[in-house]
């Protein structure tokens, strides 16, 4: 069995989470890590038992041993980092938000297609087993005909540079609001007829908290909230005419509770034991590479692009502009 050697670009918190995940997985090796500071890369490699440390992203991508590159840099750098990897023929798992805007996403996906290189967005919820269970439960009719959905995701992250700086493509939307949009998409699909939204901005001009309401062609409605100032319950609630389901933590679903019209809990479905939840997207990449696919069916390129366009439209409405726009 082939052992896939993983390279990580960037040495922040999210890279450490991926490093911890890889350590518990089968069929992968923590192989190489790159930072613009060799000291930082070396420290990270030592902390997480990576074989190699590089002082440039290009050097990591040039290493013939690297089978898959995980991009864990701030949003604004994803386009340049992923483009460089594609041009060097390296398969890419790029952290969400995929890019800073839809134009960048279109260019990247077109380039990957031309070069025949695999790339997928690391929106981990899309790859999780419980996300599939939620879709199956909706289709089973256990809550009847679903009509409304609410989802919120908020963390106290207003002190982080990558969140408050427009040049890093900061704001609540690209960092956490993207999960509420994906949750709505997985549950209610893509046929959105109307979007209504409001947001508050930081002094730096990025969105700090927002409320988004989506109306669907078939009469469904989704209300979504995200904030960088508070710690929220992270719940997703999907309601139908026979009851509702409560998803604990839309960011990394832990359980789904089915409640009937008399408010009795009739069933609870739990997520399988996981390392961190990041493992599913890595296994999905390996599946695609083994089968010669250029995208993953769990997060098709068309969906990545659609959500990037959706976020562009929301930012236009709010007047949130990034230098790279």
C-alpha positions, 0 to 999 in steps of 0.5 A: 500500500502506498504511503502518501507523503503530505506537505504543509504550507504555513505553520499556524494553528490550522497547520498544527491541527492538520499535523496532529490529524496526520499523526493518527491516520493510516497510509499517510506520512508527515513529510514536509513543512514550509514557512517563510522562516526556516526557524519556524519551519524547523520548529514545526517539523520538530514539534510534529515529527516532519521529515523535512523543513523548508524556508520557502513554499516553492522549495517544498513544492519542488520536492519530488517526494511530496504527494499532496500539499495542504495550504494553511496560509491566510485567505489572501495567499491561497491563490498565489500558493495554490497556483504555484503548486498547480504549475509544479504539478502538485495535488492541492488541498486548499484551506477554506475560504478557497480564495479571496474572491470568485475571480481567483477561484475561477482562474485556479480551477481553470489552470488546474483543469488545463494542467490536469492537477487535482485540487479541492477545497478543505471545507472539512464539513463537506467530507464528514460522515455525519454530514451525509447522515443529515442529508439522508435523514432529511430525505427520509421524511423523518421531520416531514417536509423541511421548510426552514433552517437556521445556523449560526457560527461565532467565535471570539476571534476579533483580536486575530490579525488575519480576521481584521485585516482586509489585505489578508481577506479578513472578516467573519464571512470568509472564515466562519460564515462560509460554514453556515452557507455550506450547511444551508447548501448541503441541507437545502441545495442551491436553488436560491431565489432571493438573498437578504443580508445585513452586516456590521463592520470593524474599524478596518472595514471587514465584516464583523457580524452578519445575518443572511436570509436565503429564500429558495425556489421551492419555498424553503428559507434559511437564516444564517448568522456569524460573528467574530465577537461572541461564542455561540452555540454553533447549532443548526436547526432544520425544521419540517411539518413533522418535527425538527432536527438539531445539529450540534456544531455545524462546524464539526457536527457531533450529533443530530437529534430528531424531535417530533411535533410533541417535542419528544426526542425520537432519535440521536445520531452521533458522529463516528469516533474521529481524530480531529475531523480533518482526516476525512478531507485527506482520505477524500484527496487520496481517494481522488488521486488513486482514481485519477479524479481532478476534483472530489465528489464531496466538494465539486469545483462547481460548488466551491465556485458557486459559494465564492460567487455567493460571498462576493455578492454578499461583500458587494452588498456590504461594501467589504472590499479587499485590495485583491478584488 
